[in-house]
């Protein structure tokens, strides 16, 4: 078995309300990282972190479970936490070893009571976190319009530092991929595929919106950093390599909480 140095290990708590898709998300991440030959499913008990008979029968996570994936030489331990209100003490315990958290939000239902509770836990534990709007493929998710409304709600609850770093590529036929607002690259995904997106041309109808969202992200990253503000005003933007480094720093310092989309 491979041995990892401490610097090569990350512990990530995956948190959110019940039925937001945390266990399935972890199963999809493991499959995308080629840790499993097929994507595990909660319904048939093949999801790696849903192995307990009672949990499989109820379709409900009742206790913390851990699965890991190796990505670009780093071992990432995903801690799958319960979202049912009776078991959220497990979420708080999961934050003890965690260095960061993924707060999963159901695209149909938005921020729910347990979502707010685990966000508060993460604030108290002072861990960096991202917001992942999941199940974007559901007909009731509302595509970009639904995401905009959800982000407005998130801003009211948690502030404008929760900012999109992706735009969904969605239409009446479904959810097809995302625009990465950092690199301005579009990624397209195949339903029931391997979870690894293929880059392609940005849809023309998203170009103006993506440009505005990218500029808003750049401004937020530069806020409070004199050297970045100077670069921003001088060049009208921040070069990609500087932006990635600055965004990484802002996330670690809890100055920005990225919002991403998934299915």
Buried (B, 14 or more C-beta within 10 A) or exposed (E): EEEEEEEEEBBBBBBBBBBBBBBBBBBBBBBBBEBBEEBBEBEEBBBBBBEBEEBBEEEBBBBBBBBBBBBEEEBBBBBBBBBBEEBBEBBBBBBEEBBBBBBBBBBBBBBBEBBBBBBEBBEEBEBBBBBBBBBBBBEEBBBBEBBBEBBEEBBEEBEEBBBBBBBBBBEEEBBBBBBBBBEBBBBBBEEEEEBEBEEEEBBEEBEEBBEEBBBBBBBBBBBEBEEBBEBBEEEEBBEEEBBBBBBEBBBEEBBBBBBBBBB
